């Protein structure tokens, strides 16, 4: 099976999704000049079902088009936060928040509210999962679909360099990052924090309940391992940062993924483009992780 066929197979596991040719429209709600960037508030029609609130972070200096990051917010049980994680930060992230950090580095940023988060609250995660399941849909599939279409939106903006789009996030945002990069080749760089989890090892360690119900895709393990999905990102640069004591990403599973991806990247003569950096910590970002992220972005994007 070719890599293209594998991507199609992976995408088809995500349930009954809207057409990828679904028209996209966008409404700018407001714009505010802040000390380090300009914050645009948008309402995007990405899926034809419900509007998607989004922040776009514009740069105060430089000439467009700009390299741009699709930032994927985390879960953490904080359904109110959503995309505000980009501008406000989170207790398991370093300061400054990533909107300020990335803008200072010269990157524009987009972040959307995922289903059930931020300004898309109103139905619980389990309610969304059950309703979609009845309809032949997958909650994770709809989340991924929205962010894939967000790439289409970014590519339509004249101030975005569509050849320099990266994606990143922590926890649920980490998982979103490597799923998106596996499915969408327009993503040139992938950075994931505290979310690279080998599914089979998670079962062995009885860690399934550590992840929300959004995480589970029917029939996935009959077709793909975590390593298989992440292999679809190669040869594009991919930095993963993980805690050895993080129960959401068992250490044995990190060993398995690292071993396979080292082989995949070595076979394509880009060994330096895959990096897994591990720390004797739990589920949070350290100053050293932030340093590595900045260095990786500056090198590859």
C-alpha positions as CSV (number, residue, x, y, z in Angstrom):
1,X,0.0,0.0,0.0
2,X,1.4,3.4,-0.9
3,X,1.7,6.3,1.5
4,X,-1.2,8.1,-0.2
5,X,-3.4,5.0,0.1
6,X,-2.5,4.7,3.8
7,X,-3.6,8.3,4.3
8,X,-6.9,7.6,2.6
9,X,-7.4,4.5,4.8
10,X,-6.6,6.5,7.9
11,X,-8.9,9.3,7.0
12,X,-11.8,6.9,6.2
13,X,-11.6,5.5,9.7
14,X,-12.7,9.0,11.0
15,X,-16.4,8.4,10.2
16,X,-18.9,10.0,7.9
17,X,-17.4,13.5,7.4
18,X,-18.5,16.5,5.3
19,X,-17.0,16.8,1.9
20,X,-13.4,18.2,1.7
21,X,-14.8,20.6,-0.9
22,X,-17.3,22.0,1.5
23,X,-17.2,25.8,1.0
24,X,-15.4,27.8,3.6
25,X,-16.5,31.2,4.7
26,X,-15.1,33.6,7.4
27,X,-16.4,36.5,9.4
28,X,-14.0,38.8,11.2
29,X,-15.7,39.8,14.5
30,X,-13.1,42.1,15.8
31,X,-9.4,43.1,15.7
32,X,-7.3,44.3,18.6
33,X,-3.8,45.6,18.7
34,X,-1.9,44.2,21.7
35,X,1.7,44.8,22.9
36,X,3.2,41.9,21.0
37,X,0.7,41.2,18.2
38,X,-2.7,41.9,16.6
39,X,-5.4,39.6,17.7
40,X,-8.2,38.9,15.2
41,X,-11.4,37.1,16.3
42,X,-13.0,35.1,13.6
43,X,-16.1,32.9,13.1
44,X,-15.2,30.3,10.5
45,X,-17.6,28.1,8.6
46,X,-15.4,25.0,8.1
47,X,-17.8,22.1,8.2
48,X,-21.3,23.4,7.1
49,X,-22.7,22.2,10.5
50,X,-21.7,24.7,13.1
51,X,-19.5,27.8,13.1
52,X,-16.0,27.5,14.5
53,X,-14.7,30.4,16.6
54,X,-11.0,31.1,16.0
55,X,-8.1,33.5,16.9
56,X,-5.7,34.6,14.3
57,X,-2.5,36.2,15.6
58,X,-1.0,38.8,13.2
59,X,2.5,40.1,13.5
60,X,3.2,43.8,14.2
61,X,6.5,43.8,12.3
62,X,7.8,42.3,9.1
63,X,6.4,41.9,5.6
64,X,3.8,39.1,4.8
65,X,3.4,36.4,3.9
66,X,4.5,34.9,7.3
67,X,5.3,31.4,8.4
68,X,2.2,30.3,10.4
69,X,1.5,27.8,13.2
70,X,-1.8,26.0,13.6
71,X,-1.9,25.8,17.4
72,X,-4.1,23.0,18.8
73,X,-5.4,23.6,22.3
74,X,-5.4,20.9,25.0
75,X,-8.2,19.2,26.9
76,X,-7.3,19.0,30.6
77,X,-11.0,18.8,31.5
78,X,-11.2,22.6,31.0
79,X,-13.9,22.9,28.5
80,X,-14.2,26.7,29.1
81,X,-10.6,27.5,28.0
82,X,-10.5,26.1,24.5
83,X,-8.6,28.4,22.1
84,X,-8.0,30.9,24.9
85,X,-5.1,28.6,25.9
86,X,-3.2,30.2,23.0
87,X,-3.4,33.7,24.5
88,X,-3.8,33.0,28.2
89,X,-1.6,29.9,28.6
90,X,-2.3,27.0,30.9
91,X,-1.0,25.7,34.2
92,X,1.0,22.9,32.5
93,X,2.6,25.3,30.0
94,X,5.5,27.7,30.4
95,X,5.2,31.4,30.1
96,X,4.8,33.5,28.0
97,X,1.6,32.0,26.4
98,X,2.3,30.7,22.9
99,X,0.5,33.6,21.1
100,X,3.2,36.0,22.5
101,X,6.0,33.5,22.2
102,X,5.4,32.6,18.6
103,X,4.6,36.2,17.5
104,X,8.0,37.3,19.0
105,X,9.7,34.6,16.9
106,X,8.0,35.9,13.7
107,X,5.2,33.3,13.3
108,X,1.5,34.1,12.7
109,X,-0.8,31.7,14.6
110,X,-4.3,30.3,14.2
111,X,-6.2,28.4,16.9
112,X,-9.8,27.2,16.8
113,X,-12.2,26.0,19.5
114,X,-12.6,22.2,19.2
115,X,-16.1,20.6,19.4
116,X,-17.4,21.1,22.9
117,X,-14.8,23.6,24.0
118,X,-14.7,27.4,24.4
119,X,-17.5,29.1,22.6
120,X,-18.7,25.7,21.2
121,X,-19.8,24.5,24.6
122,X,-23.4,23.5,25.2
123,X,-23.2,19.7,24.8
124,X,-20.9,17.5,26.8
125,X,-18.1,15.5,25.3
126,X,-20.0,12.2,26.0
127,X,-23.2,13.6,24.5
128,X,-21.4,14.7,21.3
129,X,-19.6,11.3,21.1
130,X,-22.9,9.3,21.5
131,X,-24.9,11.4,19.0
132,X,-22.1,11.2,16.4
133,X,-21.8,7.5,16.9
134,X,-25.5,7.0,16.2
135,X,-25.0,8.9,12.9
136,X,-22.0,6.9,11.8
137,X,-19.7,9.8,12.8
138,X,-16.6,9.9,15.1
139,X,-16.0,12.8,17.5
140,X,-12.3,12.8,16.9
141,X,-12.9,12.6,13.2
142,X,-15.0,15.8,13.3
143,X,-12.3,17.5,15.4
144,X,-9.6,16.5,12.9
145,X,-11.8,17.5,10.0
146,X,-12.2,21.1,11.3
147,X,-8.5,21.5,11.7
148,X,-7.7,20.1,8.3
149,X,-10.1,22.6,6.8
150,X,-8.4,25.3,9.0
151,X,-5.3,24.5,6.8
152,X,-7.4,25.3,3.8
153,X,-8.4,28.6,5.4
154,X,-4.8,29.5,6.2
155,X,-3.8,28.7,2.7
156,X,-6.4,31.2,1.4
157,X,-5.0,34.1,3.4
158,X,-2.5,36.4,1.5
159,X,-0.6,37.1,4.7
160,X,0.2,33.4,5.3
161,X,3.1,31.6,3.6
162,X,1.3,28.4,2.6
163,X,4.7,26.7,2.1
164,X,5.7,27.3,5.7
165,X,2.8,26.0,7.9
166,X,3.5,24.1,11.1
167,X,1.3,22.6,13.8
168,X,1.8,22.1,17.5
169,X,0.1,21.5,20.8
170,X,0.2,19.8,24.2
171,X,-1.8,16.8,25.4
172,X,-5.0,16.6,23.2
173,X,-3.3,19.3,21.1
174,X,-0.3,17.1,20.8
175,X,-2.4,14.2,19.5
176,X,-4.1,16.5,17.1
177,X,-0.8,17.7,15.8
178,X,0.5,14.3,14.7
179,X,-2.8,13.2,13.3
180,X,-3.0,16.4,11.2
181,X,0.6,16.2,10.0
182,X,0.1,12.5,9.1
183,X,-3.0,13.4,7.0
184,X,-2.0,16.7,5.5
185,X,1.3,17.2,3.6
186,X,0.9,21.0,3.6
187,X,2.0,20.9,7.2
188,X,5.8,21.2,7.0
189,X,6.7,20.9,10.7
190,X,5.0,19.0,13.6
191,X,5.7,19.6,17.2
192,X,3.9,17.6,19.9
193,X,4.2,17.9,23.7
194,X,3.1,15.2,26.1
195,X,0.8,13.3,23.8
196,X,2.7,10.7,21.8
197,X,1.1,7.6,23.0
198,X,1.4,4.0,21.8
199,X,-2.2,2.7,21.8
200,X,-1.3,-1.0,22.5
201,X,1.0,-0.1,25.4
202,X,-1.8,2.1,26.8
203,X,-4.0,-0.9,26.9
204,X,-1.3,-3.0,28.5
205,X,-0.8,-0.4,31.2
206,X,-4.5,-0.1,31.9
207,X,-4.3,3.6,31.0
208,X,-7.3,4.0,28.8
209,X,-9.4,5.9,31.3
210,X,-6.7,8.6,31.4
211,X,-7.8,9.8,28.0
212,X,-11.2,11.4,27.2
213,X,-13.7,9.6,25.1
214,X,-12.9,11.9,22.2
215,X,-9.7,10.0,21.8
216,X,-11.1,6.7,20.6
217,X,-11.6,5.9,16.9
218,X,-13.6,2.7,16.1
219,X,-11.6,-0.1,14.4
220,X,-8.4,2.0,14.4
221,X,-6.2,-0.7,16.0
222,X,-7.2,-3.2,13.3
223,X,-5.4,-0.9,10.7
224,X,-2.8,1.3,12.4
225,X,-0.5,1.6,15.3
226,X,0.6,4.9,16.7
227,X,4.0,4.4,14.9
228,X,2.2,3.7,11.6
229,X,0.4,7.0,11.8
230,X,3.4,9.0,12.8
231,X,5.5,7.4,10.0
232,X,3.2,9.1,7.5
233,X,4.8,12.4,8.7
234,X,8.2,11.5,7.4
235,X,10.4,12.9,5.9
236,X,9.0,16.2,7.3
237,X,10.5,17.5,10.6
238,X,8.8,16.2,13.7
239,X,9.8,17.0,17.3
240,X,8.1,15.2,20.1
241,X,8.6,16.0,23.8
242,X,7.5,13.6,26.5
243,X,7.7,12.9,30.3
244,X,9.0,9.5,31.4
245,X,6.5,9.7,34.3
246,X,3.5,10.8,32.2
247,X,0.9,8.0,32.6
248,X,-0.9,9.3,29.5
249,X,2.1,8.3,27.4
250,X,3.7,5.1,28.8
251,X,7.5,5.0,28.6
252,X,7.5,1.6,27.0
253,X,5.3,2.9,24.2
254,X,7.7,5.9,23.6
255,X,10.5,3.3,23.2
256,X,8.5,1.5,20.5
257,X,7.6,4.6,18.6
258,X,11.1,6.0,18.8
259,X,12.6,2.8,17.5
260,X,10.3,2.6,14.5
261,X,10.5,6.3,13.6
262,X,14.2,6.4,13.8
263,X,14.2,3.6,11.1
264,X,11.7,5.4,8.9
265,X,13.6,8.7,9.0
266,X,17.0,7.0,8.5
267,X,15.6,5.1,5.5
268,X,14.7,8.5,4.0
269,X,18.2,9.9,4.8
270,X,16.7,12.6,7.2
271,X,17.6,11.1,10.6
272,X,17.9,14.6,12.1
273,X,14.3,15.5,11.2
274,X,12.9,13.1,13.8
275,X,13.6,14.0,17.5
276,X,12.1,12.5,20.6
277,X,13.3,14.3,23.7
278,X,12.3,12.8,27.0
279,X,12.4,14.2,30.5
280,X,12.0,12.7,34.0
281,X,8.8,14.6,34.6
282,X,5.0,14.1,34.3
283,X,2.5,15.8,32.1
284,X,3.7,19.4,31.6
285,X,6.1,21.6,29.7
286,X,9.5,22.6,31.1
287,X,11.7,25.6,30.3
288,X,14.0,23.1,28.5
289,X,11.2,21.9,26.4
290,X,10.3,25.5,25.4
291,X,13.9,26.0,24.5
292,X,13.9,22.9,22.3
293,X,10.6,24.0,20.6
294,X,12.0,27.4,19.7
295,X,15.2,25.9,18.4
296,X,13.4,23.4,16.3
297,X,11.0,26.0,14.8
298,X,13.9,28.3,14.0
299,X,15.8,25.5,12.3
300,X,13.0,24.0,10.2
301,X,10.3,26.6,9.7
